[in-house]
C-alpha cells in the first residue's frame, strides 16, 4: 500500500461496494422532471416494435451531479448538467456510437434540447448490484478501460473533464463549509497537487482517450441479462491522463475502503489487457499517486459538503477520506509539481 496515502485501520467494508462521488444537492427545476418523463415515454414508443404500455416512467437520477435521468421501458433519457457544451457533448456521443463494444451506444445520434437542457437517449442496461459486492465486475471494468485507453479517438474530442470536476467539488466545499474542521486538510491536500490535476494547466497527455469519471456505477450489462458489460456516461470523456480512470479504485484501496484482493484483480486485469496507464510490471504508484490524491481530495470534498448540507457529523468512511487528505498533505506529493 502506498505510504503517501496510507491505510485507514479499522475500516471494515466487506459486504459494501465503494460508491462513486457523493452527490452534491442540485434540485431539479419544477418543470424538468415531468417534462423529461413525458419526453422519454414518447421517445420509448417511437422505437420499432413498441407501442403504448402501462409501465410507468422511473426516475433513475434526480439532480445527482447536476444530471436528471429517467427510464421508460427500455429507453433512458438523460438531461445533462446545465451549461453543457452542445458541440462537445455531440462529439462525446459520437465516440460512444463508434465504440459499441466498449461504451454503451446511444439510441439517437445527437442531443436534443428540452427545457433549456441537452438530452440524450440510451438503451437501458442492468447496473452493478451494490448489495452483491462479490459479483463486482472488477476484471471486466479494467479490461474495458484498457481497451478504451488503447483506442485512438474516432473523432477529435475535448480534454477529459476529470480534473475540472474535481476542482468544482473543491470550490463547492470552500463555499459550503469554509469553517468546518475537515475542510482545511482537504484544501491542503488539494493545494499540493500539480496544476494539471487541479484543472489549472493542460494535462501532460493529450492523445489518450479516457472515460474521465470511472467508478462501478458507470457499468451496465447490455443486452441484459448476460455478462457483457459496457461503460456508460460520456459527460467527462475526452483525451488526457489515463491513470485518472484508475485513480478512484486506487484511492479507495489506499484509504482502506477497497480490499487488496479487489485492487489486485483490477490492476492485474488492466495490465493483462495492455492498458497504458501504468507500467506492465513493477510499482504502479509513481504513475497513480497524483491522480489518486486528486480523487481522494475530490471525494472528501463532496463528502464534507454533503454532510454539512444534511447538518450531520461525518461518518466513518467520510472521516477516513479526510484523514487520508491530512496524511497526503503532510507527506507531500510523490511527483514534482508543474
Buried (B, 14 or more C-beta within 10 A) or exposed (E): EBEBBBBBEEBEBEEEBBBBBBBBEBEBBEEBBEBBBBBBBEBBBEBEEBEEEEEEBBBBBBBBBBBBBBBBBBBBBBBBBEEBEEEBBBBBBBBBBBBEEBBBBBBBEBBEEBBEBBBBBBBBBBBBEEEEBEEBBBBBBBBBBBBBBBBEBBEEBBBBBBBBBBBBBBEBBBEBBEEBEBBBBBBBBBEBBBEBBBBEEEBEBEEBBBBBBBBBBBBBBBEBEEEEBBBBBBBBBBBBBBBBBBBBBBBBBBBBBBBEEBBEBBBEBBBEBEBBBBEEEEEBBBBBBBBBBBBBBBBBBBBBBBBBBEEEEBEEBBBBBBBBBBBBBEBEBBEEEE
